[in-house]
């Protein structure tokens, strides 16, 4: 039987401040849920779930120490410096 250990990952303070700034700039309050690290015991398998932020009913995905974010799924990456612009367009 597989045992999966789930450990919450705290969001980097710099990343959180960038998200809050972009939302505040656009007059929106985000809903933030921290990501998780899932490890399958007795294997070398691990999965990092992204931090999930809901802004204007859209799901934004972020990873610590990365200069990009995704909207909806991990298919397309957008530059973190353009976050405010994407929020304004939605």
MMTF fields as JSON, N, C-alpha, C and O atoms, coordinates in Angstrom:
{
  "mmtfVersion": "1.0.0",
  "mmtfProducer": "UNKNOWN",
  "numBonds": 359,
  "numAtoms": 360,
  "numGroups": 90,
  "numChains": 1,
  "numModels": 1,
  "chainsPerModel": [1],
  "groupsPerChain": [90],
  "chainIdList": ["A"],
  "bondAtomList": [4, 2, 8, 6, 12, 10, 16, 14, 20, 18, 24, 22, 28, 26, 32, 30, 36, 34, 40, 38, 44, 42, 48, 46, 52, 50, 56, 54, 60, 58, 64, 62, 68, 66, 72, 70, 76, 74, 80, 78, 84, 82, 88, 86, 92, 90, 96, 94, 100, 98, 104, 102, 108, 106, 112, 110, 116, 114, 120, 118, 124, 122, 128, 126, 132, 130, 136, 134, 140, 138, 144, 142, 148, 146, 152, 150, 156, 154, 160, 158, 164, 162, 168, 166, 172, 170, 176, 174, 180, 178, 184, 182, 188, 186, 192, 190, 196, 194, 200, 198, 204, 202, 208, 206, 212, 210, 216, 214, 220, 218, 224, 222, 228, 226, 232, 230, 236, 234, 240, 238, 244, 242, 248, 246, 252, 250, 256, 254, 260, 258, 264, 262, 268, 266, 272, 270, 276, 274, 280, 278, 284, 282, 288, 286, 292, 290, 296, 294, 300, 298, 304, 302, 308, 306, 312, 310, 316, 314, 320, 318, 324, 322, 328, 326, 332, 330, 336, 334, 340, 338, 344, 342, 348, 346, 352, 350, 356, 354],
  "bondOrderList": [1, 1, 1, 1, 1, 1, 1, 1, 1, 1, 1, 1, 1, 1, 1, 1, 1, 1, 1, 1, 1, 1, 1, 1, 1, 1, 1, 1, 1, 1, 1, 1, 1, 1, 1, 1, 1, 1, 1, 1, 1, 1, 1, 1, 1, 1, 1, 1, 1, 1, 1, 1, 1, 1, 1, 1, 1, 1, 1, 1, 1, 1, 1, 1, 1, 1, 1, 1, 1, 1, 1, 1, 1, 1, 1, 1, 1, 1, 1, 1, 1, 1, 1, 1, 1, 1, 1, 1, 1],
  "groupList": [{"groupName": "UNK", "atomNameList": ["N", "CA", "C", "O"], "elementList": ["N", "C", "C", "O"], "formalChargeList": [0, 0, 0, 0], "bondAtomList": [1, 0, 2, 1, 3, 2], "bondOrderList": [1, 1, 2], "singleLetterCode": "X", "chemCompType": "L-PEPTIDE LINKING"}],
  "groupTypeList": [0, 0, 0, 0, 0, 0, 0, 0, 0, 0, 0, 0, 0, 0, 0, 0, 0, 0, 0, 0, 0, 0, 0, 0, 0, 0, 0, 0, 0, 0, 0, 0, 0, 0, 0, 0, 0, 0, 0, 0, 0, 0, 0, 0, 0, 0, 0, 0, 0, 0, 0, 0, 0, 0, 0, 0, 0, 0, 0, 0, 0, 0, 0, 0, 0, 0, 0, 0, 0, 0, 0, 0, 0, 0, 0, 0, 0, 0, 0, 0, 0, 0, 0, 0, 0, 0, 0, 0, 0, 0],
  "groupIdList": [1, 2, 3, 4, 5, 6, 7, 8, 9, 10, 11, 12, 13, 14, 15, 16, 17, 18, 19, 20, 21, 22, 23, 24, 25, 26, 27, 28, 29, 30, 31, 32, 33, 34, 35, 36, 37, 38, 39, 40, 41, 42, 43, 44, 45, 46, 47, 48, 49, 50, 51, 52, 53, 54, 55, 56, 57, 58, 59, 60, 61, 62, 63, 64, 65, 66, 67, 68, 69, 70, 71, 72, 73, 74, 75, 76, 77, 78, 79, 80, 81, 82, 83, 84, 85, 86, 87, 88, 89, 90],
  "secStructList": [7, 7, 7, 3, 3, 3, 3, 3, 7, 7, 7, 7, 2, 2, 2, 2, 2, 2, 2, 2, 2, 2, 2, 2, 2, 6, 6, 7, 7, 7, 3, 3, 3, 7, 7, 3, 3, 3, 3, 3, 6, 6, 1, 1, 7, 3, 3, 3, 7, 7, 3, 3, 3, 3, 3, 6, 6, 3, 3, 3, 3, 3, 7, 6, 6, 7, 1, 3, 3, 3, 3, 1, 1, 1, 1, 1, 3, 3, 3, 4, 4, 4, 2, 2, 2, 2, 2, 2, 2, 7],
  "xCoordList": [0.835, 0.0, 0.882, 1.902, 0.491, 1.254, 0.803, -0.39, 1.761, 1.488, 2.008, 3.174, 1.142, 1.533, 1.56, 0.566, 2.713, 2.884, 2.701, 3.357, 1.811, 1.49, 2.0, 1.617, 2.872, 3.446, 3.191, 3.498, 2.627, 2.335, 3.616, 4.516, 3.685, 4.819, 4.356, 3.357, 5.068, 4.677, 5.103, 6.122, 4.301, 4.587, 5.685, 5.685, 6.608, 7.692, 7.096, 6.162, 7.637, 7.104, 7.191, 6.293, 8.263, 8.398, 7.322, 6.737, 7.068, 6.046, 4.667, 3.882, 4.382, 3.089, 2.903, 1.81, 3.961, 3.842, 3.626, 2.896, 4.241, 4.021, 2.572, 1.96, 2.033, 0.647, -0.303, -1.213, -0.086, -0.961, -0.866, -1.874, 0.336, 0.491, -0.291, -1.012, -0.151, -0.841, -2.355, -3.074, -2.833, -4.272, -4.742, -5.789, -3.98, -4.343, -4.341, -5.193, -3.399, -3.314, -4.585, -5.018, -5.187, -6.409, -7.676, -8.77, -7.532, -8.684, -9.376, -10.601, -8.596, -9.142, -8.512, -7.357, -9.287, -8.756, -8.593, -9.58, -7.352, -7.132, -7.431, -7.398, -7.719, -7.847, -6.63, -6.442, -5.804, -4.527, -4.59, -5.003, -4.172, -4.014, -2.589, -2.173, -1.861, -0.472, -0.404, -1.319, 0.69, 0.908, 1.358, 1.528, 1.547, 1.948, 3.052, 3.213, 3.798, 4.761, 4.18, 3.89, 4.006, 3.483, 4.61, 5.187, 4.909, 5.984, 5.405, 4.695, 5.709, 5.31, 6.393, 7.547, 6.006, 6.984, 7.653, 7.048, 8.912, 9.749, 10.012, 10.342, 9.868, 10.216, 10.942, 11.12, 11.353, 11.959, 10.983, 11.401, 9.693, 8.673, 8.174, 7.85, 8.119, 7.616, 6.954, 7.327, 5.972, 5.261, 5.064, 4.628, 5.382, 5.185, 3.927, 3.881, 2.912, 1.703, 1.947, 2.538, 1.511, 1.729, 0.842, -0.15, 1.217, 0.365, -0.796, -0.6, -2.004, -3.197, -3.755, -3.983, -3.969, -4.524, -5.721, -5.614, -6.862, -8.06, -8.253, -8.414, -8.231, -8.392, -9.482, -9.359, -10.54, -11.663, -12.19, -12.431, -12.37, -12.887, -11.992, -12.454, -10.74, -9.763, -8.707, -8.343, -8.217, -7.193, -5.807, -5.511, -4.968, -3.588, -2.685, -2.916, -1.661, -0.748, 0.646, 1.158, 1.26, 2.577, 3.482, 3.014, 4.779, 5.793, 6.779, 7.078, 7.281, 8.319, 9.56, 9.877, 10.249, 11.532, 11.434, 12.436, 10.251, 10.093, 9.612, 8.898, 10.006, 9.637, 8.475, 8.361, 7.616, 6.464, 5.264, 5.406, 4.099, 2.878, 2.058, 2.342, 1.05, 0.176, -1.266, -1.59, -2.115, -3.537, -4.306, -4.234, -5.042, -5.893, -5.188, -5.62, -4.113, -3.325, -1.864, -1.522, -1.019, 0.417, 0.871, 2.068, -0.067, 0.247, 1.04, 1.972, 0.686, 1.335, 1.861, 1.155, 3.104, 3.735, 3.69, 3.895, 3.414, 3.39, 4.409, 4.649, 5.002, 6.001, 5.346, 4.294, 5.967, 5.445, 5.383, 4.544, 6.252, 6.237, 4.985, 4.666, 4.282, 3.069, 1.788, 0.698, 1.9, 0.736, -0.346, -1.521, 0.021, -0.962, -1.733, -2.937, -1.055, -1.704, -2.712, -3.807, -2.351, -3.269, -4.486, -5.591, -4.296, -5.423, -6.37, -7.589, -5.818, -6.633, -7.442, -8.565, -6.888, -7.583, -8.721, -9.675, -8.646, -9.643, -10.959, -11.899],
  "yCoordList": [-1.181, 0.0, 1.248, 1.295, 2.238, 3.47, 4.459, 4.704, 5.009, 6.074, 7.375, 7.473, 8.373, 9.677, 10.664, 10.857, 11.28, 12.26, 13.647, 14.001, 14.415, 15.747, 16.777, 16.756, 17.682, 18.717, 20.073, 20.285, 20.986, 22.321, 23.118, 23.065, 23.857, 24.728, 26.162, 26.58, 26.912, 28.308, 29.134, 28.863, 30.136, 30.993, 31.984, 32.556, 32.178, 33.135, 34.531, 34.941, 35.248, 36.573, 37.557, 38.379, 37.486, 38.392, 38.109, 39.034, 36.841, 36.458, 36.913, 37.455, 36.691, 37.094, 38.609, 39.085, 39.363, 40.827, 41.295, 42.261, 40.635, 40.999, 40.733, 41.537, 39.607, 39.267, 40.268, 40.777, 40.549, 41.488, 42.89, 43.588, 43.304, 44.621, 44.701, 45.671, 43.677, 43.688, 43.7, 44.361, 42.977, 42.948, 44.28, 44.798, 44.824, 46.099, 47.212, 48.1, 47.163, 48.137, 48.121, 49.155, 46.917, 46.763, 46.75, 46.512, 47.006, 47.089, 45.76, 45.711, 44.668, 43.324, 42.669, 42.932, 41.81, 41.047, 39.594, 38.949, 39.065, 37.69, 36.667, 36.991, 35.446, 34.315, 33.427, 32.898, 33.258, 32.55, 31.219, 31.158, 30.138, 28.825, 28.349, 28.279, 28.03, 27.591, 26.219, 25.406, 25.975, 24.71, 23.622, 23.863, 22.427, 21.272, 20.5, 20.545, 19.797, 18.824, 17.457, 17.143, 16.644, 15.288, 14.313, 14.34, 13.463, 12.487, 11.096, 10.843, 10.183, 8.79, 8.098, 8.02, 7.592, 6.972, 5.767, 5.043, 5.58, 4.467, 4.498, 3.47, 5.665, 5.846, 7.173, 7.904, 7.47, 8.776, 9.685, 10.627, 9.402, 10.192, 11.319, 11.107, 12.515, 13.672, 14.616, 14.66, 15.368, 16.322, 17.605, 17.566, 18.726, 20.021, 20.643, 20.949, 20.824, 21.502, 23.0, 23.484, 23.738, 25.192, 25.884, 25.323, 27.1, 27.941, 28.383, 28.754, 28.342, 28.685, 30.007, 30.182, 30.93, 32.237, 32.466, 32.37, 32.769, 33.049, 34.56, 35.221, 35.08, 36.516, 36.674, 36.148, 37.39, 37.6, 36.285, 36.184, 35.287, 33.967, 33.215, 32.276, 33.604, 32.89, 32.278, 32.864, 31.104, 30.414, 30.763, 30.527, 31.327, 31.651, 30.713, 30.48, 30.177, 29.222, 29.823, 30.363, 29.727, 30.308, 29.28, 28.414, 29.382, 28.579, 29.528, 30.596, 29.141, 29.937, 30.013, 29.066, 31.131, 31.337, 31.244, 30.978, 31.457, 31.438, 32.808, 33.504, 33.189, 34.489, 34.37, 35.169, 33.383, 33.209, 32.73, 32.297, 32.816, 32.271, 31.679, 31.933, 30.897, 30.285, 30.618, 30.868, 30.617, 30.881, 29.624, 29.166, 29.069, 27.909, 26.577, 25.69, 26.411, 25.173, 25.517, 26.681, 24.516, 24.757, 24.791, 24.712, 24.908, 24.858, 26.045, 25.866, 27.251, 28.457, 29.278, 29.503, 29.72, 30.53, 32.005, 32.361, 32.852, 34.298, 34.928, 34.41, 36.026, 36.709, 37.33, 37.962, 37.151, 37.687, 39.211, 39.804, 39.845, 41.304, 41.829, 43.013, 40.973, 41.363, 40.981, 41.086, 40.54, 40.079, 41.144, 40.847, 42.353, 43.433, 43.655, 43.908, 43.562, 43.738, 42.623, 42.886, 41.379, 40.251, 40.343, 39.989, 40.819, 40.988, 42.064, 41.901, 43.147, 44.24, 43.807, 44.273, 42.924, 42.464, 41.504, 41.422, 40.782, 39.755, 40.333, 39.593],
  "zCoordList": [0.0, 0.0, 0.0, 0.687, -0.76, -0.852, 0.22, 0.399, 0.91, 1.863, 1.287, 0.904, 1.227, 0.704, 1.861, 2.562, 2.041, 3.109, 2.503, 1.523, 3.09, 2.591, 3.593, 4.763, 3.129, 3.98, 3.339, 2.166, 4.12, 3.583, 3.408, 4.246, 2.306, 2.006, 2.205, 1.619, 3.021, 3.215, 2.001, 1.365, 1.704, 0.561, 0.923, 2.013, 0.008, 0.17, 0.417, -0.272, 1.394, 1.744, 0.591, 0.411, -0.191, -1.344, -2.387, -2.949, -2.64, -3.608, -3.13, -3.907, -1.859, -1.315, -1.391, -1.696, -1.117, -1.19, -2.627, -2.847, -3.61, -5.019, -5.425, -6.128, -4.981, -5.309, -4.669, -5.322, -3.384, -2.68, -3.282, -3.384, -3.679, -4.295, -5.599, -5.833, -6.456, -7.751, -7.557, -8.306, -6.561, -6.296, -5.711, -6.101, -4.79, -4.18, -5.233, -5.201, -6.151, -7.238, -8.081, -8.589, -8.226, -9.011, -8.152, -8.664, -6.845, -5.96, -5.699, -5.593, -5.591, -5.426, -4.204, -3.871, -3.54, -2.416, -2.866, -3.219, -2.859, -3.305, -2.201, -1.014, -2.609, -1.703, -1.927, -3.023, -0.897, -1.03, -0.296, 0.862, -0.985, -0.367, -0.657, -1.813, 0.384, 0.226, -0.428, -0.296, -1.134, -1.805, -0.842, 0.353, -1.377, -0.573, -1.265, -2.485, -0.449, -0.952, -0.657, 0.497, -1.682, -1.518, -1.836, -2.923, -0.879, -1.029, -0.839, 0.134, -1.773, -1.635, -0.828, -1.251, 0.354, 1.256, 0.602, -0.189, 0.955, 0.494, -1.007, -1.599, -1.625, -3.038, -3.178, -2.204, -4.385, -4.638, -5.39, -6.063, -5.274, -5.947, -5.052, -3.883, -5.618, -4.888, -5.884, -7.056, -5.407, -6.243, -5.445, -4.294, -6.05, -5.411, -6.013, -7.204, -5.175, -5.622, -5.563, -4.598, -6.559, -6.548, -5.518, -5.053, -5.175, -4.347, -5.231, -6.389, -4.677, -5.455, -4.944, -3.747, -5.872, -5.535, -6.449, -7.671, -5.837, -6.618, -6.658, -5.632, -7.883, -8.124, -9.177, -10.284, -8.841, -9.765, -10.329, -11.532, -9.488, -9.865, -10.854, -11.504, -10.978, -11.808, -10.899, -9.879, -11.267, -10.498, -11.045, -12.216, -10.181, -10.526, -9.735, -8.549, -10.386, -9.757, -9.673, -10.654, -8.488, -8.239, -7.57, -6.831, -7.836, -7.155, -6.486, -7.02, -5.322, -4.657, -5.542, -6.262, -5.485, -6.179, -7.705, -8.37, -8.262, -9.716, -10.188, -9.466, -11.394, -11.959, -12.934, -13.864, -12.733, -13.605, -12.786, -11.642, -13.388, -12.806, -13.94, -15.111, -13.605, -14.587, -14.234, -13.073, -15.233, -15.016, -15.4, -16.541, -14.442, -14.7, -14.633, -13.896, -15.384, -15.366, -15.637, -15.845, -15.632, -15.786, -17.248, -17.525, -18.176, -19.596, -20.121, -20.906, -19.702, -20.22, -19.054, -18.071, -19.171, -18.133, -18.536, -19.697, -17.537, -17.741, -16.802, -15.711, -17.209, -16.394, -15.164, -15.266, -14.013, -12.763, -12.784, -12.106, -13.547, -13.634, -14.344, -14.233, -15.06, -15.79, -15.04, -15.602, -13.778, -13.015, -12.925, -13.145, -12.612, -12.477, -13.774, -13.744, -14.897, -16.19, -16.461, -16.959, -16.136, -16.359, -15.459, -15.871, -14.225, -13.314, -13.846, -13.793, -14.35, -14.874, -16.096, -16.285, -16.925, -18.139, -17.834, -18.609, -16.736, -16.428, -16.05, -15.763]
}
